[in-house]
C-alpha cells in the first residue's frame, strides 16, 4: 500500500490498485444460459467504448495511477468482439492511465470464432499475455443448444491460431452437467481438452438462471436440469482426469499446470482489493464492495456526463467479512486456518472424506477435497455458524 492509503474502520482502503478488471459487454448473441450484463451488437462501437473507459477512469480519479498493475483482466461479455483495432484502442486507453508491471498477467476473454492471426498479433502487440477461451463443449449439438457461434473444430483451430501467433498462455472453459437428453460424452470432452494441453482449465456446472432462455425453457417444462448425481459424477471425473494429467485442482472450478494459476482470479479469492471498470463491473477497496450501472447505455451516459457510474455500494459488516473469509478459504486448495476447536468440530468431515487437516508450521489448515467442494456452500455455512458461536 502507498503512503496515500486511507484507513477506514480499521481496514486499509488503497489509493492505488494492483488488479484491474474491465467488463466489455459486447456479444454476437446471448447464450442460452447467460445472465450477465451484455449488449448484443452487430457492429461493436469500439471507439465510443474506448473513450467511455477513459472517461470512467477520469471521473473516478484513478487516471494517472503510477503503481504498476500486477494483473489486468478484460472480461465480459466477449472482449474479443472488439476486434484487433478495438482491443488496441481500449488497451491503449488503459495503458495511458495505469502503469503495468513487467511480467504482469494481462488476460483477454475470447470466443473461438474471433481468433484470427490478425487479432492475435494485435492483442499480443498491445500487451495481452494470456487468453481465456470460452469453448464450453466439444459436442456440436450442445454448442448449438447453448447458442454458441463456434463449433468444436473451430475451437481447436482457435487454439492453434493463438499458439502460432505467440499467445501460448491460454485457459479453456468447459461447462458440465448439461441436460441428460443430449447423452453428451463428457469423458470425450475431457479427452479433447487434454489434447489441446492448455495451461489452465475452468470448469463450470450448468445452472438455470431465471432471466435467461434456459430459465424460460425450464419454467415451461421444456428443459430439465441434469440430476445431482450426474453433476457430481462429471465433476469428480474431471478432477480425476485432470489431476492425473498433472494439473493442480487449486480452486473449486479451476485447474492449472504448476506455476500457471490465474493470478487475477487468485487475487479475488484472497480478498485483495481490485478496481472494476465498465458496465456492471464490481470492485472491492478492502472495506466496501461497489458495482457499476448494469446497462451499457446507462453506464455510457453517466461517464459521458462526467459522473461516476456507480450503481450501488455495500460496506461489509464484521459478520459479512467473517463469512466471506471462510467461504473464500474453503474454495481454494490453500485452505483455511482453523483453531484446534474448529478442527475438532470438522473431524466428522475428515472422516467423511470431505476435508483434510494439514499442519503448516504453527498453522493448521482445513482443506476441501473434491468431494468436499461438492458441499462447499453447506460446509462454509456450518463453519461460519460455529465460529460465530451460540
C-alpha positions in Angstrom: 0.0 0.0 0.0 1.2 3.5 -0.7 1.6 6.4 1.8 -1.6 7.9 0.4 -3.8 4.9 1.5 -6.6 5.7 3.9 -7.7 3.7 6.9 -11.5 3.2 7.4 -12.9 1.2 10.2 -9.6 -0.5 10.8 -9.2 -1.6 7.2 -6.9 -0.1 4.6 -8.5 1.5 1.5 -6.0 1.6 -1.3 -5.3 4.9 -3.2 -4.0 2.6 -6.0 -4.8 -0.9 -7.1 -2.6 -3.8 -8.2 -5.5 -5.5 -10.0 -8.0 -4.1 -12.6 -11.0 -5.8 -14.2 -12.7 -4.3 -17.2 -16.1 -5.5 -18.3 -16.5 -5.5 -22.1 -20.3 -6.1 -22.6 -20.5 -6.8 -26.3 -21.7 -10.2 -27.6 -22.8 -11.5 -31.0 -25.8 -13.2 -29.3 -27.0 -14.2 -25.8 -26.1 -17.7 -24.9 -28.9 -19.8 -23.6 -27.6 -20.0 -20.0 -26.2 -16.4 -19.7 -27.5 -13.8 -17.2 -24.5 -11.4 -17.4 -24.9 -7.8 -18.3 -24.3 -7.8 -22.1 -25.0 -5.7 -25.1 -25.8 -7.6 -28.3 -24.4 -5.6 -31.2 -23.9 -6.5 -34.9 -21.4 -3.7 -35.1 -19.3 -3.1 -32.0 -18.9 0.6 -31.1 -15.3 0.2 -30.0 -14.2 3.8 -30.5 -17.0 5.0 -28.3 -16.3 2.3 -25.7 -12.6 3.1 -25.5 -13.5 6.7 -24.9 -16.0 5.8 -22.3 -13.5 3.6 -20.4 -11.1 6.6 -20.4 -13.8 8.9 -19.1 -14.7 6.5 -16.3 -11.1 6.3 -15.1 -11.0 10.1 -15.1 -14.4 10.5 -13.3 -13.4 8.1 -10.6 -10.0 9.7 -10.0 -7.9 6.6 -10.9 -6.2 8.1 -14.0 -2.6 8.6 -13.6 -2.0 5.8 -11.1 1.6 5.0 -11.3 1.8 2.0 -9.0 2.2 -0.8 -11.6 -0.6 -3.3 -12.1 0.1 -6.9 -11.4 -2.9 -8.1 -13.4 -5.3 -6.6 -15.9 -8.3 -8.7 -17.0 -10.7 -7.9 -19.9 -13.8 -10.0 -19.3 -17.4 -9.9 -20.5 -19.4 -10.2 -22.5 -17.0 -11.1 -25.2 -13.9 -8.8 -25.3 -12.6 -10.5 -28.4 -15.6 -8.9 -30.2 -13.7 -5.6 -30.0 -11.5 -7.0 -32.9 -7.9 -6.1 -33.4 -8.3 -2.3 -33.6 -10.9 -2.1 -30.8 -8.8 -4.1 -28.3 -5.8 -2.0 -29.2 -7.8 1.2 -28.6 -9.1 0.0 -25.2 -5.7 -1.3 -24.0 -4.1 2.0 -25.1 -6.6 3.9 -23.1 -5.8 1.8 -20.0 -2.0 2.0 -20.5 -2.3 5.7 -20.6 -3.8 5.7 -17.1 -2.1 2.7 -15.5 1.4 1.6 -15.3 1.7 -2.2 -16.0 4.5 -4.1 -14.2 6.9 -6.2 -16.3 5.7 -9.7 -16.3 2.1 -8.7 -15.4 -0.7 -11.0 -16.3 -2.9 -9.4 -18.9 -5.8 -11.6 -19.9 -8.4 -11.2 -22.6 -11.5 -13.4 -22.7 -12.2 -14.6 -26.3 -14.6 -16.7 -28.2 -13.1 -19.1 -30.8 -14.8 -17.5 -33.8 -13.0 -14.2 -33.1 -9.5 -15.8 -33.1 -7.7 -14.8 -36.3 -4.0 -14.3 -37.0 -4.6 -10.6 -37.3 -6.4 -10.4 -34.0 -3.8 -12.5 -32.1 -1.0 -10.3 -33.5 -2.8 -7.1 -32.4 -3.6 -8.4 -28.9 -0.1 -9.7 -28.4 1.4 -6.4 -29.6 -0.9 -4.5 -27.2 0.4 -6.4 -24.2 -2.0 -9.3 -23.8 -0.2 -12.2 -22.3 -3.0 -14.7 -21.8 -6.3 -15.7 -23.4 -9.3 -17.2 -21.7 -11.2 -19.1 -24.4 -14.9 -19.9 -24.0 -15.0 -23.3 -25.6 -17.8 -24.7 -23.3 -18.2 -28.0 -25.1 -16.7 -30.1 -27.9 -20.2 -31.5 -28.8 -21.6 -29.6 -31.7 -25.2 -30.5 -30.7 -24.7 -29.0 -27.2 -22.9 -25.9 -28.7 -25.9 -25.2 -30.9 -28.3 -25.6 -27.9 -26.1 -23.2 -26.0 -26.5 -20.6 -28.8 -22.7 -20.6 -29.3 -21.4 -19.4 -32.6 -18.4 -21.7 -33.0 -18.3 -25.5 -33.4 -15.8 -28.0 -31.9 -13.5 -27.9 -34.9 -13.5 -24.1 -34.7 -12.3 -24.2 -31.0 -9.4 -26.4 -32.0 -8.4 -24.1 -34.8 -8.6 -21.1 -32.5 -6.1 -22.7 -30.1 -3.7 -23.5 -32.9 -4.0 -19.9 -34.3 -3.3 -18.4 -30.8 -0.3 -20.6 -30.3 1.1 -19.9 -33.8 0.7 -16.1 -33.1 2.7 -16.3 -29.8 -0.1 -16.3 -27.3 0.9 -19.6 -25.8 -0.7 -19.0 -22.3 -4.3 -19.8 -22.5 -7.2 -21.1 -20.4 -10.1 -23.2 -21.7 -13.6 -23.0 -20.2 -15.9 -26.0 -20.3 -19.5 -26.4 -18.9 -20.5 -29.7 -17.5 -23.8 -31.2 -16.3 -25.8 -30.3 -19.4 -29.3 -31.8 -19.8 -29.1 -35.6 -19.9 -31.2 -35.8 -23.0 -28.1 -34.9 -25.1 -26.3 -38.1 -23.9 -23.2 -35.9 -24.1 -19.9 -37.9 -23.7 -18.2 -35.9 -21.0 -15.2 -38.1 -21.0 -14.7 -37.5 -24.7 -14.9 -33.7 -24.0 -12.1 -34.1 -21.4 -10.0 -36.2 -23.9 -10.2 -33.3 -26.5 -9.5 -30.8 -23.8 -6.3 -32.6 -22.7 -5.2 -33.0 -26.4 -5.1 -29.2 -26.6 -2.8 -29.1 -23.5 -3.9 -25.7 -22.0 -2.0 -24.2 -19.1 -5.3 -23.6 -17.3 -8.8 -25.0 -17.3 -12.0 -23.6 -15.8 -15.0 -25.9 -15.4 -18.5 -24.7 -14.5 -21.6 -26.7 -13.7 -24.6 -25.5 -15.7 -27.1 -23.6 -13.6 -30.5 -22.4 -14.5 -30.9 -18.6 -14.1 -34.5 -17.2 -14.3 -34.0 -14.4 -16.8 -32.3 -16.5 -19.5 -33.6 -18.6 -22.4 -32.7 -21.7 -20.4 -34.6 -20.3 -17.4 -37.7 -19.8 -19.6 -37.4 -23.2 -21.1 -37.1 -24.7 -17.7 -40.1 -22.8 -16.3 -42.2 -24.0 -19.2 -41.2 -27.6 -18.6 -39.3 -27.8 -21.9 -35.9 -28.5 -20.4 -34.7 -30.4 -17.4 -31.5 -29.9 -15.3 -29.1 -32.7 -15.0 -29.5 -34.6 -11.8 -27.3 -34.0 -8.7 -25.8 -37.5 -9.4 -24.7 -36.5 -12.9 -23.4 -33.2 -11.7 -21.2 -34.9 -9.0 -20.1 -37.7 -11.3 -18.9 -35.3 -14.0 -17.2 -33.0 -11.6 -15.3 -35.9 -9.9 -14.4 -37.4 -13.3 -12.9 -34.1 -14.4 -11.0 -33.9 -11.1 -9.6 -37.4 -11.6 -8.7 -37.0 -15.3 -7.1 -33.5 -14.9 -5.1 -34.2 -11.8 -3.8 -37.5 -13.3 -2.6 -35.4 -16.2 -0.6 -33.1 -13.9 -3.0 -30.3 -13.3 -3.5 -28.8 -9.8 -7.1 -28.6 -8.8 -6.4 -25.3 -6.9 -9.9 -23.8 -6.7 -13.3 -25.4 -6.9 -13.7 -24.6 -10.6 -10.0 -24.1 -11.6 -7.2 -26.4 -12.7 -3.7 -25.3 -13.6 -0.3 -26.7 -14.6 2.3 -26.0 -11.8 3.1 -22.3 -11.8 0.2 -21.4 -14.1 -2.6 -20.4 -11.7 -4.7 -17.5 -12.8 -3.1 -14.6 -10.8 -6.0 -12.2 -11.3 -8.7 -14.6 -10.1 -6.5 -15.7 -7.3 -6.5 -12.1 -6.0 -10.3 -12.3 -5.7 -10.1 -15.5 -3.7 -7.5 -13.9 -1.4 -9.8 -10.9 -0.7 -7.4 -8.5 -2.3 -8.7 -5.0 -3.3 -9.3 -4.6 -7.0 -10.8 -2.0 -9.3 -13.8 -2.8 -11.5 -14.4 -0.7 -14.7 -17.1 -0.9 -17.3 -20.9 -1.6 -17.2 -21.9 -3.9 -14.3 -18.3 -4.3 -13.1 -17.8 -5.0 -9.4 -14.9 -3.7 -7.3 -13.6 -4.0 -3.8 -11.5 -1.5 -1.8 -10.8 -3.6 1.3 -13.9 -2.1 3.1 -16.7 -1.8 0.6 -17.9 -3.6 -2.5 -19.3 -1.4 -5.3 -20.8 -2.1 -8.6 -21.4 -0.1 -11.7 -24.7 0.6 -13.6 -25.6 -2.6 -15.4 -26.9 -1.4 -18.8 -24.3 -0.3 -21.3 -26.3 2.8 -22.4 -26.8 3.9 -18.8 -23.2 3.4 -18.0 -22.0 5.2 -21.1 -24.4 8.2 -20.5 -23.1 8.6 -16.9 -19.5 8.7 -17.9 -20.2 11.0 -20.9 -21.6 13.5 -18.3 -18.5 13.2 -16.2 -20.2 11.2 -13.4 -19.0 8.1 -11.5 -21.3 5.3 -13.0 -21.8 3.7 -9.6 -24.9 1.5 -9.4 -24.6 0.6 -5.7 -22.2 0.1 -2.8 -22.2 -2.1 0.3 -19.9 -1.7 3.3 -19.1 -5.2 4.6 -20.0 -5.8 8.2 -17.8 -7.8 10.5 -20.1 -10.8 10.2 -20.1 -10.5 6.4 -16.3 -10.3 6.3 -16.0 -13.3 8.6 -18.4 -15.4 6.5 -16.6 -14.4 3.3 -13.2 -15.3 4.7 -14.5 -18.8 5.5 -16.0 -19.3 2.1 -13.0 -17.9 0.2 -10.6 -20.0 2.2 -12.5 -23.2 1.7 -12.9 -22.7 -2.1 -9.1 -23.0 -2.7 -6.6 -25.7 -2.2 -4.7 -23.3 0.2 -7.5 -23.9 2.6 -8.5 -22.1 5.8 -6.5 -21.6 9.0 -8.5 -23.1 11.9 -8.3 -23.3 15.6 -8.0 -26.6 17.5 -11.7 -26.3 18.5 -12.7 -25.8 14.8 -10.5 -28.7 13.8 -12.3 -30.9 16.3 -15.7 -29.6 15.0 -14.6 -30.6 11.5 -13.5 -34.1 12.5 -16.7 -35.7 11.1 -16.0 -34.0 7.7 -12.5 -35.5 7.8 -13.9 -39.0 8.4 -16.4 -38.5 5.5 -13.6 -37.6 3.1 -14.8 -34.0 2.6 -11.8 -32.2 4.1 -8.3 -32.8 5.2 -6.4 -31.1 8.1 -2.9 -30.2 7.3 -0.3 -28.6 9.6 1.7 -25.8 8.0 4.3 -24.6 10.5 2.4 -23.4 13.5 -0.8 -23.2 11.4 -3.5 -25.9 11.0 -5.3 -25.6 7.7 -8.7 -27.1 6.7 -8.7 -28.0 3.0 -11.6 -29.3 1.0 -11.3 -32.4 -1.1 -13.1 -32.7 -4.5 -15.9 -34.4 -2.6 -16.0 -31.5 -0.1 -16.1 -28.9 -2.9 -19.4 -30.5 -3.9 -20.7 -29.4 -0.5 -18.8 -26.1 -0.3 -21.8 -23.9 0.5 -23.1 -26.1 3.3 -19.6 -26.6 4.8 -18.8 -22.9 4.7 -22.2 -22.0 6.3 -21.7 -24.6 9.1 -18.2 -23.5 9.9 -19.2 -19.8 9.9 -22.1 -20.6 12.3 -19.7 -22.5 14.6 -17.2 -19.6 14.6 -20.0 -17.1 15.5 -21.0 -19.1 18.5 -24.4 -19.7 20.1 
